[in-house]
Amino acid sequence: MVDDLDLTILKKLQENGRTKRNELAEAVGLSVPSLSERLNKLEDRGIIEGYYAKVNRHEFGFDIMAFVSVIMDSSKNYEKFVEYVKKTPEILECHSILGEGSHILKIVVKGTKELELLLSKIQSWPGVTRTITSFVLSSIKESTSLPLKLKKE
């Protein structure tokens, strides 16, 4: 079970994942060893999946972001598709979906030439019959934070 104190810790970490343990412990009213024990348990249970830095993609020339819907002929090539997705660094996310297509990919590339090459590569994978690409013009909101609610709120 996750209690209110765990939710408070998770909420604060989502606001700033670089919060030092002593600052976090003080903010939630725990000693540093007690906080560390809670964090270790949350990590061991898979509730905290990791810590990372969000890097500005434009600073590295990745000026095109797009969502690619993938239409496949059947699920017989699913494992191979997953293998190819995992080996393709330009694919940031892959989600199995219902609706038009079987998967949606969030991709980043440096330019249209790289986009054309990536789409050609994806379209050559076994079972892929078609792709539909939507360009991102601007991002109004991007977040990895979940709307965690405390019982008291």
C-alpha positions as CSV (number, residue, x, y, z in Angstrom):
1,M,0.0,0.0,0.0
2,V,1.0,3.6,-0.7
3,D,0.1,5.9,2.2
4,D,-0.4,9.6,2.3
5,L,3.2,10.2,3.2
6,D,4.4,8.2,0.2
7,L,2.0,10.2,-2.0
8,T,3.5,13.4,-0.6
9,I,7.0,12.2,-1.4
10,L,6.0,11.2,-4.9
11,K,4.3,14.5,-5.5
12,K,7.3,16.4,-4.4
13,L,9.7,14.3,-6.5
14,Q,7.5,14.8,-9.6
15,E,7.7,18.6,-9.0
16,N,11.5,18.3,-8.8
17,G,13.3,15.0,-9.2
18,R,16.6,16.6,-8.1
19,T,15.4,17.4,-4.6
20,K,18.1,16.4,-2.2
21,R,17.2,13.7,0.3
22,N,17.8,16.0,3.3
23,E,15.5,18.7,1.8
24,L,12.8,16.1,0.9
25,A,13.0,14.5,4.4
26,E,12.6,17.9,6.0
27,A,9.7,18.8,3.8
28,V,7.8,15.7,4.7
29,G,8.9,15.5,8.3
30,L,11.1,12.4,8.2
31,S,14.7,11.7,9.1
32,V,17.0,11.1,6.1
33,P,17.3,7.4,6.9
34,S,13.5,7.0,7.2
35,L,13.0,8.8,3.9
36,S,15.7,6.7,2.2
37,E,14.1,3.5,3.4
38,R,10.7,4.7,1.9
39,L,12.3,5.7,-1.4
40,N,14.1,2.3,-1.6
41,K,10.8,0.5,-1.0
42,L,9.0,2.6,-3.6
43,E,11.8,1.9,-6.1
44,D,11.9,-1.9,-5.3
45,R,8.1,-2.1,-5.8
46,G,8.4,-0.4,-9.1
47,I,6.3,2.6,-8.1
48,I,9.3,4.9,-8.8
49,E,10.6,3.7,-12.1
50,G,13.5,6.0,-12.5
51,Y,14.9,9.5,-12.4
52,Y,15.9,11.4,-15.5
53,A,16.8,14.8,-17.1
54,K,14.5,16.3,-19.7
55,V,16.8,17.5,-22.5
56,N,15.8,20.3,-24.9
57,R,15.6,18.4,-28.2
58,H,16.1,21.6,-30.3
59,E,19.5,22.2,-28.7
60,F,20.6,19.0,-30.4
61,G,19.0,19.7,-33.7
62,F,15.9,17.4,-33.3
63,D,13.6,20.0,-34.9
64,I,10.9,17.6,-36.0
65,M,8.6,15.7,-33.7
66,A,5.8,13.6,-35.0
67,F,3.3,10.9,-34.1
68,V,3.3,8.0,-36.5
69,S,0.3,5.7,-36.5
70,V,1.3,2.2,-37.7
71,I,-1.2,-0.1,-39.4
72,M,-0.2,-3.8,-39.5
73,D,-1.6,-6.7,-41.4
74,S,-1.8,-9.0,-38.3
75,S,-0.3,-9.6,-34.9
76,K,2.0,-12.4,-36.2
77,N,4.9,-9.9,-36.5
78,Y,4.3,-8.3,-33.2
79,E,7.4,-9.5,-31.4
80,K,9.6,-8.5,-34.4
81,F,7.9,-5.1,-34.5
82,V,8.7,-4.6,-30.7
83,E,12.3,-5.6,-31.3
84,Y,12.7,-3.1,-34.1
85,V,11.0,-0.3,-32.1
86,K,13.4,-0.9,-29.2
87,K,16.4,-0.7,-31.5
88,T,15.4,2.6,-33.1
89,P,16.6,5.6,-31.0
90,E,14.5,8.1,-32.9
91,I,11.4,6.4,-31.5
92,L,10.8,8.0,-28.0
93,E,7.6,6.2,-27.2
94,C,5.5,3.3,-28.6
95,H,2.0,2.6,-27.5
96,S,-0.4,-0.2,-28.6
97,I,-3.7,1.4,-29.4
98,L,-7.3,0.7,-30.4
99,G,-8.8,2.6,-33.3
100,E,-7.0,3.4,-36.5
101,G,-3.8,1.4,-36.5
102,S,-2.2,-0.9,-34.0
103,H,0.5,1.3,-32.6
104,I,1.3,5.0,-32.2
105,L,5.0,6.1,-32.2
106,K,6.3,9.4,-30.9
107,I,9.4,10.2,-32.9
108,V,12.0,12.9,-33.2
109,V,14.3,13.5,-36.1
110,K,16.6,16.4,-37.2
111,G,14.9,17.2,-40.5
112,T,12.7,16.0,-43.3
113,K,15.4,13.9,-44.9
114,E,15.8,11.9,-41.7
115,L,12.0,11.7,-41.3
116,E,11.7,10.2,-44.8
117,L,14.4,7.7,-44.0
118,L,12.8,6.7,-40.7
119,L,9.3,6.3,-42.2
120,S,10.8,4.2,-45.0
121,K,12.5,2.0,-42.5
122,I,9.4,1.6,-40.4
123,Q,7.3,0.8,-43.5
124,S,9.8,-1.9,-44.5
125,W,9.3,-3.8,-41.2
126,P,7.5,-7.1,-41.5
127,G,3.7,-6.8,-41.2
128,V,3.6,-3.0,-41.5
129,T,1.2,-2.1,-44.3
130,R,0.9,1.7,-43.8
131,T,1.8,4.6,-41.6
132,I,0.0,7.9,-41.0
133,T,2.2,10.7,-39.8
134,S,1.1,13.8,-37.8
135,F,3.6,16.6,-37.3
136,V,3.9,18.4,-34.0
137,L,3.9,22.2,-34.7
138,S,4.2,23.2,-31.0
139,S,3.8,21.5,-27.7
140,I,1.5,23.2,-25.3
141,K,1.9,20.7,-22.5
142,E,4.3,17.8,-22.0
143,S,4.5,16.1,-18.6
144,T,5.5,12.9,-16.9
145,S,3.8,13.9,-13.7
146,L,0.7,11.9,-12.7
147,P,-2.2,13.8,-11.0
148,L,-1.6,12.1,-7.6
149,K,-4.2,12.9,-5.0
150,L,-3.8,12.8,-1.3
151,K,-6.8,11.4,0.6
152,K,-7.1,14.7,2.4
153,E,-7.4,16.8,-0.8
